[in-house]
């Protein structure tokens, strides 16, 4: 808060918070005697323009500023400094960009072979990236589900089940733009003792699971669907736990799995005949 203080013209009182700062400015200009809380000095030339200083139509004795005057002056100084720095920063960025473009243009003309080599390497890298994108790669599985995914579909894929392709296709065909969750239930494996600094992830060592989820990711990408991939070990009630957490409107799995999923309580069951066998849709309106 600004305090009104009266000081002699040729003297000043050092700020208790930073006496070195006050003494420094006093050595430069002895007429400095008023300071704001922001650290901006105000000289007595501001208040000695006339014997009586006029502020907003009111006269004040020389050496005294009305409350709030110094804050206004300091704020104006601060805004000016910030605006100047922003403009300087912008034009420095423009200058460096132009210099880089100039150097690149000179290099194209003076070193055409180097330019051709660099462009060929860039094109080769982009071609490899495009091919890998088209072929697809194993999607990243999420360690946990963040919660409910309303109006979604849950596809239950099982290790070694030849119906997986039919389940994936039935899920994609019935999505109609809705989000899809692919749950892969892997066969339990005997755990091994990890080596020092080794990260053990069963999914990384499960090539059938990566191939199955890779195919699901490709089909979901072509259909422009938002897909999530979950990898879990097979154990009783696992699909039901994921169902309870996600709250999907449709669970797609084989008819045999539907008969065994007693913990899943759908409103109704719809069966779909495919070349690979019968697929069940466990429909639920939450």
C-alpha positions as CSV (number, residue, x, y, z in Angstrom):
1,X,0.0,0.0,0.0
2,X,1.3,3.5,-0.9
3,X,1.9,5.8,2.1
4,X,1.9,9.6,1.9
5,X,5.2,10.8,3.2
6,X,6.9,14.3,3.4
7,X,10.6,14.5,2.7
8,X,13.1,17.4,2.3
9,X,14.0,18.2,-1.3
10,X,17.6,17.2,-1.0
11,X,17.3,14.2,1.3
12,X,15.6,10.8,1.3
13,X,14.9,8.0,3.7
14,X,16.2,4.6,2.6
15,X,13.6,1.8,2.2
16,X,13.9,-0.6,5.1
17,X,13.3,-3.6,2.9
18,X,16.2,-2.9,0.5
19,X,18.5,-0.1,1.7
20,X,21.2,-0.9,-0.9
21,X,18.6,-0.3,-3.7
22,X,17.5,3.0,-2.2
23,X,21.1,4.2,-1.7
24,X,21.9,3.3,-5.3
25,X,19.2,5.4,-6.7
26,X,19.9,8.2,-4.3
27,X,23.5,8.3,-5.4
28,X,22.3,8.6,-9.1
29,X,19.7,11.2,-8.4
30,X,19.5,12.9,-5.0
31,X,16.0,14.2,-5.8
32,X,14.5,10.7,-5.7
33,X,12.6,10.4,-2.5
34,X,9.4,8.5,-3.1
35,X,9.2,4.8,-3.8
36,X,6.3,2.5,-4.6
37,X,5.8,-1.1,-3.3
38,X,6.7,-2.3,-6.8
39,X,10.2,-0.8,-6.5
40,X,9.7,2.0,-9.1
41,X,11.2,5.4,-8.0
42,X,9.3,8.7,-8.5
43,X,11.3,11.9,-8.5
44,X,10.3,15.1,-6.8
45,X,10.2,16.8,-10.3
46,X,6.8,15.2,-10.6
47,X,5.5,17.0,-7.6
48,X,7.5,20.3,-7.9
49,X,6.3,21.3,-11.3
50,X,4.4,24.0,-9.3
51,X,4.3,25.1,-5.7
52,X,1.1,23.2,-5.4
53,X,0.8,19.8,-7.2
54,X,-2.6,19.4,-8.9
55,X,-4.1,15.9,-9.1
56,X,-7.6,15.3,-10.5
57,X,-8.5,19.0,-9.9
58,X,-7.3,19.0,-6.3
59,X,-4.2,20.8,-5.1
60,X,-1.7,19.1,-2.8
61,X,1.3,20.7,-1.1
62,X,4.7,20.0,-2.8
63,X,6.2,16.8,-1.7
64,X,2.9,15.0,-1.0
65,X,1.1,12.8,-3.6
66,X,-2.5,11.7,-3.1
67,X,-3.0,8.1,-2.2
68,X,-2.9,5.8,-5.3
69,X,-0.9,8.2,-7.5
70,X,2.4,6.3,-7.2
71,X,0.6,3.0,-7.9
72,X,-0.8,4.4,-11.1
73,X,2.6,5.7,-12.2
74,X,4.3,2.4,-11.4
75,X,1.7,0.4,-13.2
76,X,2.1,2.6,-16.3
77,X,5.9,2.0,-16.2
78,X,5.4,-1.7,-15.8
79,X,2.9,-2.0,-18.7
80,X,5.2,0.0,-20.9
81,X,8.2,-2.2,-20.1
82,X,6.2,-5.4,-20.7
83,X,4.8,-4.2,-24.0
84,X,8.3,-3.1,-25.2
85,X,9.8,-6.6,-24.3
86,X,7.0,-8.4,-26.1
87,X,7.5,-6.4,-29.3
88,X,11.2,-6.9,-29.1
89,X,10.8,-10.6,-28.6
90,X,8.4,-10.9,-31.6
91,X,10.8,-9.0,-34.0
92,X,13.8,-11.0,-32.8
93,X,11.9,-14.2,-33.7
94,X,11.0,-12.8,-37.1
95,X,14.7,-11.9,-37.7
96,X,16.0,-15.3,-36.8
97,X,13.4,-17.0,-39.0
98,X,14.4,-14.8,-42.0
99,X,18.1,-15.6,-41.3
100,X,17.5,-19.3,-41.3
101,X,15.5,-19.1,-44.5
102,X,18.3,-17.0,-46.1
103,X,20.9,-19.6,-45.1
104,X,18.8,-22.4,-46.5
105,X,18.2,-20.6,-49.8
106,X,21.9,-20.0,-50.2
107,X,22.7,-23.6,-49.5
108,X,20.3,-24.8,-52.2
109,X,22.0,-22.6,-54.8
110,X,25.6,-23.1,-53.7
111,X,25.4,-26.8,-52.8
112,X,22.9,-28.5,-55.1
113,X,24.3,-32.0,-54.5
114,X,24.0,-31.7,-50.8
115,X,20.5,-30.4,-51.2
116,X,19.5,-33.3,-53.4
117,X,21.0,-35.8,-50.9
118,X,19.1,-34.3,-48.0
119,X,15.8,-34.3,-49.9
120,X,16.3,-37.9,-51.0
121,X,17.0,-39.0,-47.4
122,X,13.9,-37.1,-46.2
123,X,11.7,-38.7,-48.9
124,X,13.0,-42.2,-48.1
125,X,12.2,-41.7,-44.4
126,X,8.7,-40.5,-45.1
127,X,8.1,-43.5,-47.4
128,X,9.1,-45.9,-44.7
129,X,6.9,-44.2,-42.2
130,X,4.0,-44.2,-44.6
131,X,4.4,-48.0,-45.3
132,X,4.6,-48.7,-41.6
133,X,1.5,-46.6,-41.0
134,X,-0.5,-48.5,-43.7
135,X,0.7,-51.9,-42.4
136,X,0.0,-50.9,-38.9
137,X,1.7,-51.8,-35.7
138,X,0.8,-53.4,-32.4
139,X,-1.3,-50.9,-30.5
140,X,-0.4,-49.8,-27.0
141,X,-2.5,-51.4,-24.3
142,X,-3.7,-49.3,-21.4
143,X,-2.8,-50.5,-17.9
144,X,-6.2,-49.5,-16.5
145,X,-9.5,-48.0,-17.6
146,X,-10.3,-44.5,-16.5
147,X,-13.9,-45.3,-15.9
148,X,-17.2,-45.6,-17.7
149,X,-17.3,-45.2,-21.5
150,X,-21.0,-44.5,-22.2
151,X,-22.6,-46.0,-25.3
152,X,-19.5,-48.1,-26.1
153,X,-19.0,-51.6,-27.4
154,X,-16.8,-54.2,-25.6
155,X,-15.2,-56.9,-27.7
156,X,-14.0,-59.9,-25.7
157,X,-11.1,-61.7,-27.5
158,X,-9.6,-64.9,-26.1
159,X,-6.1,-66.4,-26.7
160,X,-6.3,-69.2,-29.2
161,X,-9.9,-68.6,-30.2
162,X,-10.5,-68.8,-34.0
163,X,-13.6,-66.6,-33.5
164,X,-11.5,-63.5,-32.8
165,X,-11.6,-62.3,-36.4
166,X,-15.4,-62.7,-36.5
167,X,-15.7,-60.8,-33.1
168,X,-13.6,-58.0,-34.4
169,X,-15.5,-57.6,-37.6
170,X,-18.9,-57.8,-35.8
171,X,-17.8,-55.2,-33.4
172,X,-16.6,-52.8,-36.1
173,X,-19.8,-53.3,-38.2
174,X,-22.1,-52.6,-35.2
175,X,-20.2,-49.6,-33.8
176,X,-21.7,-46.9,-36.0
177,X,-19.2,-44.3,-34.8
178,X,-19.3,-45.3,-31.2
179,X,-16.2,-46.0,-29.1
180,X,-14.9,-49.5,-28.9
181,X,-13.0,-51.4,-26.2
182,X,-11.0,-54.5,-27.2
183,X,-10.4,-56.8,-24.3
184,X,-7.8,-59.6,-24.9
185,X,-7.8,-62.4,-22.3
186,X,-4.4,-64.1,-22.5
187,X,-3.5,-67.5,-21.1
188,X,-1.8,-67.4,-17.7
189,X,1.9,-67.7,-17.8
190,X,4.4,-68.7,-15.2
191,X,6.1,-65.5,-13.9
192,X,9.8,-65.2,-14.1
193,X,12.2,-63.3,-12.0
194,X,13.1,-60.1,-13.8
195,X,16.7,-59.0,-14.2
196,X,18.2,-55.9,-12.8
197,X,16.5,-52.8,-14.4
198,X,14.3,-54.9,-16.5
199,X,10.7,-54.0,-17.1
200,X,8.5,-57.2,-17.4
201,X,5.4,-56.7,-19.5
202,X,3.6,-59.9,-20.5
203,X,2.0,-58.2,-23.4
204,X,5.4,-57.4,-25.0
205,X,6.2,-61.1,-25.0
206,X,2.8,-62.3,-26.2
207,X,3.1,-62.2,-30.0
208,X,-0.4,-63.8,-30.7
209,X,-2.0,-61.0,-28.6
210,X,-0.1,-58.3,-30.5
211,X,-1.1,-59.7,-33.8
212,X,-4.8,-59.9,-32.9
213,X,-4.9,-56.4,-31.4
214,X,-2.9,-55.1,-34.4
215,X,-5.7,-56.4,-36.7
216,X,-8.3,-54.8,-34.5
217,X,-6.5,-51.5,-34.5
218,X,-6.2,-51.5,-38.3
219,X,-9.9,-52.2,-38.8
220,X,-10.9,-49.6,-36.2
221,X,-8.6,-47.0,-37.9
222,X,-10.2,-47.6,-41.3
223,X,-13.6,-47.2,-39.7
224,X,-12.5,-44.1,-37.9
225,X,-13.5,-45.4,-34.5
226,X,-12.1,-44.4,-31.1
227,X,-10.6,-47.6,-29.8
228,X,-9.0,-48.7,-26.5
229,X,-7.1,-51.9,-26.0
230,X,-7.0,-53.8,-22.7
231,X,-4.7,-56.8,-22.0
232,X,-5.6,-59.1,-19.1
233,X,-4.8,-62.6,-18.0
234,X,-7.6,-65.2,-18.1
235,X,-9.3,-65.7,-14.8
236,X,-12.9,-66.2,-13.6
237,X,-15.0,-63.1,-13.8
238,X,-12.4,-60.9,-15.6
239,X,-14.8,-60.0,-18.5
240,X,-17.6,-59.2,-16.0
241,X,-15.3,-56.9,-14.0
242,X,-14.4,-54.9,-17.2
243,X,-18.1,-54.9,-18.1
244,X,-19.0,-53.4,-14.8
245,X,-16.3,-50.7,-15.1
246,X,-16.9,-49.7,-18.7
247,X,-20.7,-49.9,-18.8
248,X,-20.9,-50.8,-22.5
249,X,-24.2,-51.0,-24.3
250,X,-23.1,-54.1,-26.3
251,X,-20.7,-56.9,-25.3
252,X,-19.5,-58.9,-28.4
253,X,-18.3,-62.4,-27.7
254,X,-18.8,-66.0,-28.8
255,X,-22.0,-67.8,-28.0
256,X,-20.0,-70.3,-25.8
257,X,-18.5,-67.4,-23.8
258,X,-22.0,-65.8,-23.4
259,X,-23.3,-69.0,-21.8
260,X,-20.4,-68.9,-19.3
261,X,-20.6,-65.2,-18.5
262,X,-23.1,-65.6,-15.7
263,X,-21.9,-62.4,-13.9
264,X,-22.9,-60.2,-16.9
265,X,-26.5,-59.3,-16.7
266,X,-27.7,-58.0,-20.0
267,X,-31.2,-56.8,-20.8
268,X,-31.4,-59.0,-23.8
269,X,-29.1,-61.2,-26.0
270,X,-28.9,-61.0,-29.8
271,X,-27.2,-63.6,-31.9
272,X,-25.4,-63.0,-35.2
273,X,-24.5,-65.8,-37.6
274,X,-21.1,-65.4,-39.3
275,X,-19.0,-67.7,-41.5
276,X,-16.9,-68.4,-38.4
277,X,-19.8,-69.3,-36.1
278,X,-22.4,-67.7,-33.9
279,X,-21.6,-64.4,-32.2
280,X,-23.5,-63.1,-29.3
281,X,-24.4,-59.5,-28.5
282,X,-25.2,-58.9,-24.8
283,X,-27.2,-55.6,-24.9
284,X,-27.6,-53.4,-21.9
285,X,-29.2,-50.0,-21.4
286,X,-27.7,-48.4,-18.3
